[in-house]
Amino acid sequence: MSHDRFLCLARGDTRPGRVALPPTFAVKATTEDTEGRFSLLEVSLARDIPRHTHHVADEAIYVLDGQLGVDFDDRSFTAVAGTFVLLPHGIPHALRCVSDPPPRVLQISSPGGWECYLQDLFEAGPGVLTDGVLDPVKINPIAARYDIRYEE
């Protein structure tokens, strides 16, 4: 029953996963918790996310602190604390850290799966980086399993 899925996390608590994620990625609700409907993470965006497209999932972002650079299709803007951004599937976008400290956001992926993708990415280790930067060529084989494609 649905009441068996009740979840209440205290400040700083996270949901466990197959692979431990860095503290900058705090999983609050897993895809399993929500019967696949969504996943929810609290993220400190310390590294820019290159231009990519989610072919299935919509991504929703609420900026808690700092400033987040958002490139959506052919537009670029800065989202400050209190800003909500909906990034519909099928449209290319990128996210940039434009404040110090890095922006802290709530990130919802619907349907879920984002935390599973991140676990696969971190399990791959530094092999997905080139000169310390996320490399689309190296990320795409992992991202493809989640219907995500990074521009090369």
C-alpha positions as CSV (number, residue, x, y, z in Angstrom):
1,M,0.0,0.0,0.0
2,S,1.1,3.6,-0.6
3,H,1.3,4.4,3.1
4,D,4.1,1.8,3.3
5,R,6.2,4.1,1.1
6,F,6.1,7.0,3.5
7,L,9.5,8.6,3.8
8,C,10.8,11.4,6.1
9,L,14.4,12.3,6.0
10,A,16.1,14.6,8.6
11,R,18.3,17.4,7.5
12,G,21.5,15.9,5.9
13,D,20.0,12.4,5.5
14,T,20.2,10.7,2.1
15,R,18.8,7.6,0.6
16,P,21.2,4.7,0.1
17,G,22.2,3.5,-3.4
18,R,24.2,0.8,-5.1
19,V,27.2,3.2,-5.3
20,A,27.9,5.9,-2.8
21,L,27.7,9.4,-4.3
22,P,29.8,12.4,-3.3
23,P,28.1,14.7,-0.7
24,T,27.4,17.2,-3.5
25,F,24.7,14.7,-4.7
26,A,22.2,14.0,-1.9
27,V,19.6,11.6,-3.0
28,K,16.3,12.4,-1.2
29,A,13.9,10.1,-3.1
30,T,14.9,7.3,-5.3
31,T,13.1,6.0,-8.4
32,E,12.3,2.9,-6.3
33,D,10.8,5.1,-3.6
34,T,8.4,6.7,-6.0
35,E,7.5,3.6,-8.1
36,G,9.4,5.1,-11.0
37,R,7.5,8.4,-11.1
38,F,10.5,10.6,-10.2
39,S,13.7,10.9,-8.4
40,L,14.7,13.9,-6.2
41,L,18.2,15.1,-5.4
42,E,19.7,18.0,-3.6
43,V,22.8,19.0,-5.7
44,S,25.6,21.4,-5.3
45,L,26.7,22.1,-8.8
46,A,30.5,22.2,-8.4
47,R,31.1,21.2,-12.1
48,D,29.5,22.4,-15.3
49,I,27.2,20.0,-17.0
50,P,27.8,20.0,-20.8
51,R,25.0,20.4,-23.3
52,H,22.8,17.4,-23.5
53,T,19.3,16.2,-24.2
54,H,17.1,13.9,-22.2
55,H,15.0,12.0,-24.7
56,V,12.5,10.7,-22.1
57,A,12.7,12.5,-18.7
58,D,11.7,16.0,-17.9
59,E,14.1,17.8,-15.5
60,A,12.9,20.3,-12.9
61,I,15.3,22.5,-11.0
62,Y,14.6,24.8,-8.0
63,V,17.5,27.0,-7.0
64,L,18.0,27.0,-3.2
65,D,21.2,29.0,-3.0
66,G,23.7,30.7,-5.4
67,Q,23.4,31.3,-9.1
68,L,22.9,28.6,-11.8
69,G,23.7,29.3,-15.4
70,V,21.2,27.7,-17.7
71,D,21.5,27.2,-21.4
72,F,18.2,26.0,-22.9
73,D,18.0,25.5,-26.6
74,D,19.2,28.8,-28.0
75,R,18.7,30.9,-24.7
76,S,21.0,31.5,-21.8
77,F,20.1,33.0,-18.4
78,T,21.1,33.0,-14.8
79,A,18.7,31.4,-12.3
80,V,19.1,32.9,-8.8
81,A,17.8,31.5,-5.5
82,G,14.1,31.0,-5.6
83,T,14.0,30.4,-9.4
84,F,12.3,27.3,-10.8
85,V,13.3,25.9,-14.2
86,L,11.5,23.2,-16.1
87,L,13.7,21.5,-18.8
88,P,11.3,19.4,-20.9
89,H,12.6,16.3,-22.6
90,G,13.8,16.5,-26.2
91,I,15.3,20.0,-25.8
92,P,19.1,20.5,-25.5
93,H,20.4,22.2,-22.3
94,A,23.5,22.8,-20.2
95,L,24.0,23.9,-16.6
96,R,26.8,26.1,-15.3
97,C,28.1,27.1,-11.9
98,V,28.2,30.9,-11.9
99,S,28.5,31.6,-8.2
100,D,31.0,30.9,-5.4
101,P,30.0,28.9,-3.4
102,P,28.4,26.8,-6.2
103,P,24.7,26.9,-6.6
104,R,22.6,24.4,-4.5
105,V,19.5,23.1,-6.2
106,L,16.7,20.6,-5.8
107,Q,16.6,18.5,-9.0
108,I,13.7,16.3,-10.0
109,S,13.8,13.9,-12.9
110,S,10.5,12.5,-14.1
111,P,10.2,9.7,-14.7
112,G,12.9,8.7,-12.3
113,G,16.3,7.2,-12.9
114,W,18.7,10.2,-12.5
115,E,20.2,8.7,-9.3
116,C,20.9,5.4,-11.2
117,Y,22.6,7.3,-14.0
118,L,24.8,9.2,-11.5
119,Q,25.7,5.9,-9.7
120,D,26.8,4.4,-13.1
121,L,28.7,7.6,-13.9
122,F,30.6,7.7,-10.6
123,E,31.2,3.9,-10.7
124,A,33.0,4.6,-14.1
125,G,35.3,7.0,-12.1
126,P,37.7,9.5,-13.7
127,G,37.6,7.6,-17.0
128,V,34.7,9.8,-18.0
129,L,36.9,13.0,-17.7
130,T,39.4,14.5,-20.1
131,D,41.7,17.0,-18.4
132,G,39.4,17.1,-15.4
133,V,36.3,18.0,-17.5
134,L,33.3,15.8,-18.3
135,D,33.9,14.3,-21.7
136,P,30.8,13.8,-23.8
137,V,32.4,11.0,-25.9
138,K,33.2,9.1,-22.7
139,I,29.9,9.8,-21.0
140,N,27.6,8.9,-23.9
141,P,27.9,5.1,-23.6
142,I,26.7,5.4,-20.0
143,A,24.1,8.1,-20.7
144,A,22.6,6.2,-23.6
145,R,21.2,3.6,-21.1
146,Y,19.1,6.4,-19.7
147,D,18.0,8.0,-23.0
148,I,20.4,10.9,-22.5
149,R,22.8,12.2,-25.3
150,Y,25.6,14.7,-24.8
151,E,26.7,16.9,-27.7
152,E,30.2,16.1,-28.8
